Amino acid sequence: MVSLDVITERSDPAVQRIIDVTKHSRSVVRTALIEDPEPLLQSIRAGVEFTEVYGLETTPLPGDLLAACEERGIPVRLIASPIANQVFKTEKKPKAFGIARVPRPSRLADLADATGDLVLLDGVKIVGNIGAIVRTAFALGAAGIVLVDSDLVSIADRRLVRASRGYVFSLPIVLASREEALGHFRDSGARMVVFEADGDLTVGDLGGIDERLVLMFGSEKTGPSGEFADVSTESVSIPMNPAAESLNVSVSAGIALHARAHRNLSQRP
């Protein structure tokens, strides 16, 4: 069993670094707190750079996490319970966490050479839904996600990292204004399909389209904005019980991505 150093003093520089990175008022996000073993492991596998990874003195760190840290040369230490209580105060203490350098934000231009489908979320603000879509998009081979009017300032938002289980760093995710996204997709000539209640196509038709698509979803209450609906090529509906008002947007995205999975997974390098 690996013997790890334990942080027992409030004066250790790591303690202040952890406190600083948990502050909610930071305007520029250069470092992020990645918490819990699975998000940590997925972030490390995605190539995110870590300053250090920490565990609680009372809770052993998983072997696969320790092995990943050793392979990448990431320092690992434990934190004594009194120090962890001072750092997180009333917050739930994560059993494992690390301080990561936030990767360079992806840009719309980074998506130009993508061969797999893209997901465009217009006005989807519930972070849990966005995180679930990120996980599904990565699992089913999508090439990237564009978030418009999401209220997020960084993909390293702690809530999004947690909701995506760390997969938020495994594919390009672009935070764009509506004007930027509209201009990009108009110029790109991409085939855009918008999901609506009464679509020209059903989701089953998507499996037979052998070209890259931009799969566009709006919020459950209002749907995509009129500007995006105007530039879409076709509309798509998901057959459902008419007595049900709507599907959760992450469920709708999952159904659409599953219909496209055979093509998208075959396009991955």
N, C-alpha and C positions, 0 to 999 in steps of 0.2 A: 504493500500500500504506500502511495506517495505521501511524504511528509511535507506539509505546506506551512509557510510562515503565517502567523496570526497577527492581525493588527489589533493592538490592545490600547493604544494611546490616541487621544483626540488630536494630538499635535502632529500625527502622521500626515504628510502632504496629501495622501490619497483621500483622506476623509474630506478635506475641503473641496477637492476636485469632484467628489461624488455629490456633495451638497450643491455646488455650483451648477452641475449638470441637471439637477432635478428642479431647478428654479423655473417657474412657469412664465416669467416675464422676459425671458431672453429674446431680444429682437433678431439677433443673428445666431443661427444654429450651426455651430461647427462641430460640436461633439454631442453625442446622444447616449442615454442610458438604455441599454438593451437588457431586458430582464426575463428570467425564467429559462430553464435549460434548453427547451426546443427552439425558441427564437434565437437564443445565443448560438446554438449549434448551426442553424440554418444560415445565420448571418456570417459566421466564420467560413462556412462552406461556400458562400457567395463571394468571398474575398474581401469582406469589410475589415478594415484595419482597427485593431483594438489596442488601447493603451495598456489595459490590465483587465483581468476577469477576477471576480470575487465570489466567494461563497460564505455562508454562515458557518461559524465554528461548530454549531450544533447539528448541521445537516451535511452529510457527505455529498460531494459533487459527483455526478454520474461519470462513469468511466469513459464513455464515448466523448463527452465534453472535455475531460482532461486530456484525452488522446489528441483531440483536434487542436487544443491549445498548444500542446507540446509540439505537434507537427508544424504549426505556424509560428512557433516561437513567442507565444503570448504569455506574459507573466501571469501567474495565478496565486492569489493569497486568500486567506480566510479573514473574517471580521468577527471579533468577539461580540457577544450579545449586547453588552452595555453600549458599545460604540454604534452598533447597528440601530439600536433604539434611539440614539441621539440623531443619527443621520435621517432616518425615515419617520421618526416621531409618531404621528397618528396614522401614517400610511401603512398599508400592509407590506411587510418586509418580504422582498423576493428572496427565494432560496438560493438563487444564483443570478448574477448580473455582471455587466461589463461596461466600460466606457469606450465608446467607439468613435472614430473619426467619421463624420458624415461624408459619404461619397459625393463627388461632383453631381449636381442635379442633372438629370437627363433633359434633353431638349427635343423639340419636335423634329429638328433636323436629324437627330440620332435614329429616328424611326424610318427614314427615307428608304433605306436598303432592306428593310424587313420583308420577309416573304410570308410570314404567318399573319394571321388576322390581328387587328388592333381592337381594343375595347375603348369606347369613348363614353365617359360618364358625365352627363350634363346636369349639374345641380343636385347630385347625390351627396348628401352631407353627413349621413350617419356613418361614423367611422367603422362601426362593426360590419356594416354592409360592404363598405369599400374593402376592408381587410379580407372578408370572405371571398369577394370577387378576385382579389389579388391571388389568393391561394389557388382558387379554381383556374384562373387564367394561366398560372404557371404550370399547374398539373396537366392541363389539357392543351398546352402548346401554343398559347397566344404569344405574339411577339412583343406586346407592350400595351400600356394603358395610358390614356390621357384623361386627366381630371380637370374639369372646368367648373368653376364656382363651387368648390368643395369646402371652402373655408380653411383648408390646411395650408400651413406656411412651409412645411417640409415633410418629405416622406418619412423622415426619421421621427415624426411625432410618436411619442411613447404609446399612445392608444392604437395607432395604426400598426406599429411594429408588433404589438401584443395581439391585435385582432388578426393579423396576417400570419401569425406564428413565425415571424422573421423572414417570410418569403418576399417582403416588400423590397429587399435588395437583390432579388434573384432575376428580375426582369426590368426593363426600362419603364419607369413611371414618370410621366411628365405633368407638372402643374402648369396649366396654361390659362391665359385669359380667353374669354369667348372670341374676341377679335383675332387673337393669334391663332387659335384653333381653326376658326372659320377660314382665315386666309390660307393656312397651311393645307387644309384638305381641299379647298377649291383649286389651289395650284397643283396639288399632287395628282389630281384625276382619280383618286381612289374611289372604289365602288362602296358607297355608304348605304347601310340599311338601318332603318330606325324601327324600334320595336313599339308597336301600338296595338290597341285592342282590336281594331279592324284593319288588318294588314292586307296588302296585295298578295303576299306569300305566307305560307305557314312555316313554322320553324323546321318542319320536316323537309321542306324544299332546299334548305341551306346546304344539306349534305351533298347535293348534286352540283354545286357551283365550284368550279375548279379555278378560282382566282382569289387573291387576297381581298378580304372584306374589312370594312370598319363597322363594327357592331355597336350601335349607338343606343344608349339607355338614358332615360331621364329619371327624375324623382317619381316615387309612386303617386304622389298627389297631383303633380302638374305635367309629368312627362317631359320630354326634351323641349327646349325652347323653340320658338317658331323659326328662328334663323337656321338652326341645325336641321329641322324638319324640311325646310325649303331646299337645302343642298343635298339631301339624301336621294339616292337613286330609287330605292324601293322601301316599302314598309313591310314589316313582318309581324305576324301575330302568333301567339302560342295557344293552341286549342285548350279550352278549360271549361269547367262547369259555369254556365252563365249566372248561376246564383252567387258565385264568388266574385267579389268586387275586383280584386287584382292579386297578382303574385308579388311577393317580396322581390325587390330588384336583384338581390344576390341570387335568388332562386332562378329568376328569368335569365340572368346572365349565365348561370350554370347550365341550364337547359340548352341555350344557344351554343355555348362553347362545346358541349357534349356532341351536338349535331355536327360541329365542325372539327371535332377532335381527330378524326382519321386523317384529314388533310393537314391540319396544323402540326400534328405530331410527326408526320412524314417529312415536313419541311424543316424540322429542327436539325442543326448541324451535328 
